[in-house]
């Protein structure tokens, strides 16, 4: 009987942890989405048009293109990836 209770508590704890982790991840994703919206939505209509998205991505490309050759090499892409990973952290 004791083993069943302990097992049930462990299962409940695992479910609670998974649910909490999922909610935290979802919350971070939403805050990340809000940050992207704020950065891209230049006309402040609450949506990102294809033109706004493209302009934002072009600006990010230009920032990543450290040598201004119009291409991204392995080093520049590596730095871009690092910058994006840092931006994801809360």
Buried (B, 14 or more C-beta within 10 A) or exposed (E): EEEEEEEEEEEEEEEEEEEEEEEEEEEEEEEEEEEBBEEBBEEEEEEBEEEBEEBBEEEBBEEBBEEEEEEBEEEBEEBBEEEEEEEEEE
